[in-house]
């Protein structure tokens, strides 16, 4: 059963292990659970406000302004309800999801979600949060070419459409991010939010160029760098031939000899991405697939830091 | 100089290649792992490849060094310790090569004197706790303390015996075998290249040799007196000179104190001299050269027997025998007389042909038996065969022959054979021929070797042969069966016939059977002693692994170095331990960092 009120952290799906969460049910159910848990953890609803257009009632909570108390209901039912008003949607968001073959990989199948599965659940939760805020949210999936384009909408039914697209997305072949990112322009006429979800095993120069372009167009850009824990730290002892599933490039090494230098290399790569993104006002978060979804959502939806 | 107690262990150095070989042999295709972030691995390996290679090289070097150190330690190396005044109790065998070549005088300094001086220096470093032996050219290891060996050295002279250096080293090594003390062999020699022979001593070997080049030398290598006995008309000797080539040298030869004959000879060549006749008897032939740097080989002796030619009674009806006898008589190799009967059995010495009539064989055999000749005629064989080459007669075609059968217990006196069966035999003073000396029986009478055969047959075989033997001093000589005494000048040795006699001195030794002289043994220096050319230090090093070759002047200081040698095993093992720790530290450190 999903909890929508305050619950201990141990019971909140947004803070559970992603693999455990994914075992609880389908994409829709667990995403709702994750988002509910995430939202209940916030002190106040992030975007819901009190504008002119009435949206719904809810139970009074200490701290609510008394002027929004519905005195009529109080008079009839002797219960304290406050009126909520729907803000006007002023944000359009497009989530760009990498569905290349490398995203389908898991360093520990059965113990850690594949990157694509993790990304699907994360995007579902993120889009639900945004849609609940009445932000129009769209989705573009790509591998070596653009696979699907779902234009941004703010209706809750649109979220289910997004879920269907996500559920249908399968790992493709190579990775070509630039065309997908450029297709964002067609979906965002006004300034909006672009969330790029990828393992970033792609042409960094081209991808950064496209991201800079989006930023130049005034969009808020957020990069979620999805990594498997086994990609962060090399595991194993015996010599093996490591082969890239996309390019088929291979290298023969003994992991125990190279674990340290490899870790340094990955740190360097992440650091380069972070610096490059910060330099251009792009938000960057490295996400490993064993990170609870709530943690990622909190980081991703935190107010953007000032650009460097 | 490093020496090893167990040098064969050094073969284990090849084990240093085992880590590399194992790595290469065990190399196989590794399993494939799908890994999307290969680009990070490529970047990592590209950036760290050089460092990793260096690490691997360092590890490989350390591991190889470890193996090498352990193998070297197992070979028990040692080095001489300088500045050590004394030495630990040692066993030392001193070999003094006082062979004839040591009598050479180079630059006014006799080699033998240098050897003795060096030997005294070696003994001077000995302590009462040392076990000492002395081996000279006689090949007998003599043990004694420093004083005793010094006395032996004082009595040592240039020996006529040759010393095989390899054998002497092997003997010294055997002497040191049971010794618990560290052993050492010191060889003092002129390092004559012809005396070198291989040896693998387990004890350290120090070789002391003279400085400077070896002196030039020429000597008499061989005397050939031809067929003996000589007649009273004299004879011819051929003298071969050996040694370094040079101008012609005057060579003289004489019988005892009779006037000498002289000729000019060249080293490497031969020269012939005719000697005037002498009365019947045994003579000592002496060939001499003018004195040079090595006196021992300037004189060579040989025994000569002079006897009158045989007095022969031959049968004029036997055409070929009569013709040969006539020729020999005309050349004064025989005279008519009754000493030897040729062709039939006489009352004295006889050369017997088988009768033409087979019916007379039985009668002949009966007479032979009554004379106790020990041989008789058997069946007639008409199968053409060839005689076996021998000293008496060469290979001749034999068409008919009687088999010769021994009638006694033994089978002695066979002088020639056909297909291994007796053809010419001697029993007592009777010589039996298996075939008649006619072309219908054998081709011998019409061959070139017939006249020399008849000469030998009549002058030597029929009259009883004498033994002429040549040997070098110290060589074992098997004596003829009848010899009971060996006499040289005033000295004599009682011997057993058929036994071995080792002449200690040069000169002519007469072999006596009772009061009769039945042969002579001519003892001279080994001709190889005349070649004074010295072997190089490298040659000695190749033949005797680990040998340290030094000047005779330095050998005193080099002796007993095995006892004052530093054992390198402990430092090597400590270094190996250190290397092992460094290797383990490096390997685990790098792995931990990785």
Interface residues (C-beta under 8 A of the other chain):
Chain A: X101 X102 X105 X199 X201 X231 X234 X236 X238 X239 X240 X241 X242 X243 X244 X245 X246 X247 X249 X250 X251 X252 X253 X256 X257 X258 X259 X260 X261 X262 X264 X265 X266 X269
Chain B: X29 X30 X31 X32 X33 X34 X35 X36 X37 X38 X39 X40 X41 X42 X43 X44 X45 X47 X48 X52 X590 X591 X593 X594
